[in-house]
């Protein structure tokens, strides 16, 4: 059993991105993981596959062995942000936004197939995917928070944006009635080329 586990651990999967989310990876290893996950074997152009296309078990229409899950990508992107890879977070967010444009009501499904992106064609649907799906619906909020490097500290009532970036499909974002401790905050984030500014007012 131990031998099979060791062999399985060498398969390139999206699970490695969860190590970034938890913060257990060293900065050097985190950089290698991020580079691998955004490489062509893992990143289809629509999102990060559960299993890289370079692996023997890869199957782009399999439920877990090569498909793309929005919530799995959201966890990975939160990990990217944790280690400062905000431009990579924006890249995945942009891909997911473009994938949503092909979905009914622009609603991200539970998962879709991990086939490589092709011009003028949307992602291949997974026939049994749930839509709506709660964890897929929550994914865009994680994508936004990741790109903004957003950190909420309720204990000391502070909000921080660490080197925020904004994907090219967004010019601005308005956050209304953001709760922080006993405070409520209305906030507008505006893109100016590669820079992002924030204007806030307390209510």
C-alpha positions in Angstrom: 0.0 0.0 0.0 2.8 2.4 0.9 4.5 1.7 -2.4 1.4 2.5 -4.4 1.0 5.7 -2.5 4.5 6.8 -3.2 4.1 6.1 -6.9 0.8 7.9 -7.0 2.3 11.0 -5.2 4.5 11.6 -8.3 1.5 12.2 -10.5 1.0 15.8 -11.3 -2.4 16.9 -10.1 -4.1 20.0 -8.9 -3.9 18.7 -5.3 -0.5 20.3 -5.1 -2.1 23.7 -5.3 -3.9 23.0 -2.1 -0.5 23.0 -0.3 -0.2 26.6 -1.3 -3.7 27.4 0.0 -2.8 25.9 3.4 0.6 27.6 3.5 2.6 24.5 4.2 4.9 24.8 1.1 8.3 26.6 1.3 8.5 29.7 -1.0 10.9 27.8 -3.3 8.6 24.8 -3.6 5.5 27.1 -3.9 7.1 28.8 -6.9 7.7 25.4 -8.6 4.2 24.2 -7.9 2.7 27.4 -9.3 4.9 27.2 -12.4 3.8 23.6 -13.0 0.1 24.3 -12.5 0.1 27.2 -14.9 2.1 25.2 -17.5 0.4 23.8 -20.6 0.0 20.3 -19.2 -2.0 21.5 -16.3 -3.6 24.7 -17.5 -6.0 24.0 -20.4 -6.6 27.6 -21.3 -9.9 27.4 -19.4 -8.6 26.4 -16.0 -6.3 24.1 -14.1 -6.9 20.4 -14.7 -7.3 17.9 -11.8 -4.6 15.7 -13.5 -2.0 17.1 -16.0 -2.3 16.0 -19.6 1.2 14.6 -19.4 0.2 11.8 -17.0 -0.8 8.3 -18.1 -4.1 8.4 -16.2 -5.1 11.7 -17.8 -8.6 11.6 -19.2 -10.1 15.1 -20.0 -13.7 13.8 -19.7 -13.1 11.9 -16.4 -14.8 13.2 -13.3 -11.5 13.5 -11.4 -8.7 12.5 -13.7 -8.3 15.6 -16.0 -11.5 17.6 -15.7 -11.6 21.2 -14.5 -13.4 22.2 -11.3 -14.0 26.0 -10.7 -14.0 25.5 -6.9 -10.7 23.6 -7.1 -9.2 26.4 -9.2 -10.5 28.9 -6.6 -8.6 27.1 -3.8 -5.5 27.0 -5.9 -5.8 30.7 -6.8 -6.1 31.6 -3.1 -2.9 29.7 -2.7 -1.3 31.7 -5.5 -2.3 34.9 -3.7 -0.9 33.6 -0.4 2.6 33.3 -1.9 2.3 36.6 -3.9 1.6 35.1 -7.4 -1.3 37.5 -8.1 -0.7 37.8 -11.8 -1.2 34.0 -12.1 -4.3 34.4 -10.0 -5.6 36.9 -12.5 -4.7 34.6 -15.4 -6.9 31.8 -14.0 -9.7 34.2 -13.1 -9.7 35.5 -16.7 -9.9 32.0 -18.0 -12.8 31.2 -15.7 -14.6 34.4 -16.7 -14.3 33.5 -20.3 -15.5 30.0 -19.7 -18.5 31.3 -17.9 -19.5 33.3 -21.0 -20.3 30.0 -22.7 -22.5 28.7 -19.9 -26.3 29.1 -19.4 -26.9 32.4 -17.5 -23.1 32.8 -17.4 -23.1 30.4 -14.4 -20.1 28.3 -13.7 -20.9 24.6 -13.6 -19.7 22.0 -11.1 -17.0 21.0 -13.6 -16.2 20.9 -17.3 -13.9 18.7 -19.4 -10.2 19.4 -19.5 -9.7 19.5 -23.2 -7.3 22.1 -24.5 -8.8 25.5 -25.4 -9.3 26.1 -29.1 -10.1 29.4 -30.9 -13.8 30.3 -31.2 -14.9 27.3 -29.2 -16.0 27.1 -25.6 -15.1 24.5 -23.0 -16.6 21.1 -23.4 -19.4 20.5 -21.0 -19.3 17.6 -18.6 -22.8 16.0 -19.2 -23.6 15.2 -15.5 -22.3 18.4 -14.0 -24.6 20.3 -11.6 -25.5 23.9 -12.5 -26.1 25.8 -10.4 -23.6 24.3 -7.9 -22.9 26.1 -4.6 -19.2 25.7 -4.5 -18.8 26.8 -8.1 -21.0 29.8 -7.4 -18.7 30.9 -4.6 -15.5 30.5 -6.7 -15.7 34.1 -8.3 -15.5 35.6 -4.8 -12.3 33.7 -4.1 -10.9 34.8 -7.5 -11.6 38.4 -6.7 -10.1 38.3 -3.2 -7.0 36.5 -4.6 -6.4 39.1 -7.3 -6.8 41.9 -4.9 -4.4 40.3 -2.3 -7.3 41.0 0.1 -6.7 40.3 3.8 -9.4 40.8 6.4 -8.3 40.8 10.1 -11.5 41.0 12.2 -9.6 40.9 15.5 -8.0 44.3 14.9 -10.6 45.6 12.4 -8.3 46.1 9.5 -8.5 45.5 5.7 -5.4 45.2 3.6 -4.8 44.9 -0.2 -1.4 43.4 -0.9 -0.1 44.4 -4.4 -3.5 44.1 -6.0 -4.0 43.3 -9.7 -7.1 43.4 -11.8 -7.8 41.2 -14.8 -8.1 43.0 -18.1 -11.8 42.2 -18.4 -12.5 44.3 -15.3 -12.2 48.1 -15.2 -13.5 48.5 -11.7 -15.2 46.5 -8.9 -17.6 47.9 -6.2 -17.9 46.1 -2.9 -20.9 47.3 -1.0 -21.6 46.8 2.7 -18.4 44.8 3.3 -18.5 43.7 7.0 -15.5 44.0 9.1 -16.0 43.7 12.8 -18.7 46.2 13.8 -17.9 48.3 10.7 -19.5 48.5 7.2 -17.4 49.5 4.2 -18.3 50.6 0.7 -15.3 50.3 -1.5 -14.5 50.9 -5.2 -11.4 49.4 -6.8 -10.3 50.9 -10.1 -7.8 49.6 -12.6 -5.4 52.1 -14.2 -3.3 50.0 -16.6 -1.3 47.7 -14.3 -2.2 49.7 -11.2 -5.2 49.4 -8.9 -6.6 52.2 -6.7 -9.1 51.9 -3.9 -11.6 54.5 -2.7 -13.5 53.8 0.5 -16.1 55.4 2.7 -17.4 54.2 6.1 -21.2 53.9 6.7 
